[in-house]
Amino acid sequence: MPRQTVSELPPGVLVAENEGVPYLVREQRLIHWEPGGYGRSIPKPRRGMFQVLTPKSIVRAIARGYPVMIHWSAD
């Protein structure tokens, strides 16, 4: 899977840290995804590589303005 810094990714993309823990990228935070919904959040790091879980074509569409619907538990 490709790796990038989250500062290069648009909000709405899913990434995973080195241990495979998935997060949703938001404007200022990463929100942990769990089977029951979104949970705790952490500040969005400026550095560090994350695995990009969202397909590249979808990342490009989001970056170009494709609207992303976010589950209420992420707010």
Backbone bond lengths (Angstrom), bond angles and torsions (degrees), N, CA, C in turn:
res aa  C-N    CA-C-N  psi(-1)  N-CA   C-N-CA  omega(-1)  CA-C   N-CA-C  phi
1 M - - - 1.448 - - 1.522 109.33 -
2 P 1.330 116.04 143.95 1.461 118.42 179.08 1.525 111.39 -66.92
3 R 1.321 115.62 153.49 1.462 121.77 178.79 1.526 108.58 -123.51
4 Q 1.334 115.32 140.65 1.461 121.74 178.11 1.512 109.05 -149.04
5 T 1.338 115.91 165.36 1.456 119.15 169.90 1.523 107.02 -81.27
6 V 1.323 117.19 145.63 1.467 119.63 -177.23 1.521 111.94 -67.70
7 S 1.329 117.93 -21.45 1.464 119.92 178.00 1.534 111.40 -66.12
8 E 1.325 117.40 -18.30 1.470 122.49 178.94 1.527 112.37 -88.99
9 L 1.321 117.41 -6.26 1.465 121.19 -172.48 1.524 111.76 -107.80
10 P 1.334 116.80 146.63 1.465 119.27 178.28 1.529 111.49 -78.34
11 P 1.330 117.23 153.79 1.466 120.27 174.12 1.533 110.39 -57.82
12 G 1.333 115.37 138.64 1.458 120.93 -179.98 1.518 113.40 109.75
13 V 1.319 117.12 -7.41 1.463 122.52 -179.55 1.532 109.07 -89.53
14 L 1.321 116.78 145.25 1.465 121.77 175.32 1.525 109.56 -98.66
15 V 1.340 114.32 135.76 1.464 121.30 178.71 1.523 108.67 -132.58
16 A 1.324 116.30 169.11 1.463 121.27 175.85 1.523 108.29 -135.96
17 E 1.330 115.54 141.56 1.458 119.34 176.37 1.522 109.00 -80.63
18 N 1.313 117.12 -177.72 1.466 121.56 -175.36 1.520 113.70 -56.28
19 E 1.319 117.91 -34.43 1.467 121.04 -179.54 1.522 112.06 -82.53
20 G 1.328 117.27 0.12 1.461 120.82 178.34 1.513 114.46 89.24
21 V 1.331 118.50 7.04 1.469 121.87 179.52 1.530 108.29 -72.84
22 P 1.351 117.93 123.18 1.462 120.40 -176.17 1.536 112.90 -84.97
23 Y 1.325 114.79 143.49 1.465 122.51 178.34 1.519 110.21 -136.28
24 L 1.318 114.97 148.55 1.457 122.91 171.37 1.524 107.34 -94.44
25 V 1.321 117.01 129.75 1.461 121.35 177.44 1.528 108.43 -80.36
26 R 1.330 115.72 125.55 1.472 122.07 173.01 1.523 107.53 -116.93
27 E 1.320 117.39 -176.28 1.460 120.62 -176.12 1.533 111.96 -60.01
28 Q 1.324 117.90 -48.92 1.458 122.08 -175.39 1.522 113.99 -118.63
29 R 1.344 117.97 -5.25 1.455 120.97 -172.54 1.521 111.38 -140.61
30 L 1.317 115.07 164.41 1.463 122.81 168.16 1.518 105.55 -112.06
31 I 1.320 116.84 133.24 1.460 121.56 -178.08 1.519 109.06 -113.12
32 H 1.322 115.21 123.45 1.464 122.20 -177.51 1.524 110.08 -66.07
33 W 1.339 116.19 130.17 1.454 121.02 175.49 1.513 108.68 -94.52
34 E 1.341 114.93 135.35 1.462 122.99 176.02 1.519 107.73 -130.71
35 P 1.320 119.03 158.61 1.468 120.22 -179.36 1.531 114.26 -54.24
36 G 1.325 118.16 -29.04 1.464 121.25 179.91 1.513 113.95 -89.06
37 G 1.321 118.32 1.92 1.463 122.42 -178.55 1.513 109.97 132.88
38 Y 1.299 115.30 -166.19 1.464 120.13 179.98 1.520 109.57 -87.30
39 G 1.333 115.76 148.76 1.451 120.53 -176.48 1.514 112.02 -125.36
40 R 1.312 115.15 -130.01 1.468 121.40 -175.00 1.527 110.78 -61.08
41 S 1.319 114.74 157.19 1.453 118.99 176.95 1.517 109.60 -125.71
42 I 1.318 114.65 158.45 1.458 121.49 177.57 1.522 107.74 -130.33
43 P 1.342 117.78 155.77 1.465 118.64 175.63 1.529 110.59 -59.87
44 K 1.302 115.94 143.74 1.463 121.50 -179.81 1.529 108.85 -69.83
45 P 1.329 117.99 117.19 1.462 119.95 -179.29 1.530 111.59 -71.76
46 R 1.311 115.43 146.94 1.469 120.20 178.10 1.519 111.28 -84.76
47 R 1.327 115.96 -24.17 1.463 120.82 -178.82 1.524 109.06 -128.08
48 G 1.297 115.69 175.51 1.458 120.84 -179.82 1.512 110.76 97.22
49 M 1.300 115.12 136.63 1.459 120.93 -177.46 1.527 110.64 -93.37
50 F 1.316 115.44 137.29 1.460 122.99 177.81 1.523 108.34 -123.40
51 Q 1.331 115.89 148.89 1.465 120.27 172.55 1.524 107.24 -73.38
52 V 1.309 117.33 133.52 1.458 121.72 177.50 1.522 107.62 -91.52
53 L 1.334 116.42 114.99 1.462 121.72 -177.77 1.532 112.34 -87.34
54 T 1.318 116.97 -28.84 1.460 121.54 178.82 1.535 108.33 -72.68
55 P 1.333 117.26 133.51 1.464 119.44 179.05 1.533 112.03 -56.75
56 K 1.322 115.37 145.02 1.469 122.47 -176.07 1.531 112.15 -54.14
57 S 1.324 117.71 -41.36 1.468 120.46 -179.07 1.531 111.03 -64.13
58 I 1.322 117.15 -35.22 1.471 121.28 178.73 1.526 110.11 -73.19
59 V 1.328 117.53 -39.41 1.472 121.07 176.03 1.529 109.35 -57.75
60 R 1.327 117.29 -44.85 1.467 121.01 179.00 1.526 111.13 -62.57
61 A 1.328 117.10 -42.56 1.469 120.44 179.53 1.531 110.93 -62.96
62 I 1.330 117.21 -43.49 1.466 121.20 178.39 1.526 109.90 -63.18
63 A 1.323 117.04 -43.98 1.466 121.46 179.89 1.527 111.94 -61.37
64 R 1.325 116.40 -27.61 1.473 121.02 -179.81 1.522 112.30 -91.77
65 G 1.335 116.96 7.88 1.455 119.37 173.76 1.517 117.18 108.47
66 Y 1.335 117.87 2.53 1.462 119.44 177.85 1.528 108.46 -60.09
67 P 1.339 118.00 126.31 1.466 119.65 -177.11 1.528 112.09 -69.68
68 V 1.305 115.40 137.21 1.461 122.00 -179.42 1.522 108.67 -111.96
69 M 1.308 116.92 126.77 1.466 121.79 175.67 1.527 107.23 -89.83
70 I 1.325 116.29 124.45 1.454 122.23 -178.28 1.518 109.31 -108.49
71 H 1.320 116.53 132.38 1.459 121.93 178.40 1.521 110.67 -58.37
72 W 1.310 116.91 142.51 1.472 121.73 -176.37 1.529 113.26 -55.92
73 S 1.331 118.44 -27.53 1.459 120.26 -177.98 1.531 112.84 -70.82
74 A 1.344 117.17 -10.62 1.465 121.37 177.04 1.526 112.28 -84.93
75 D 1.306 116.23 -9.08 1.479 119.65 -179.92 1.457 108.82 -98.91
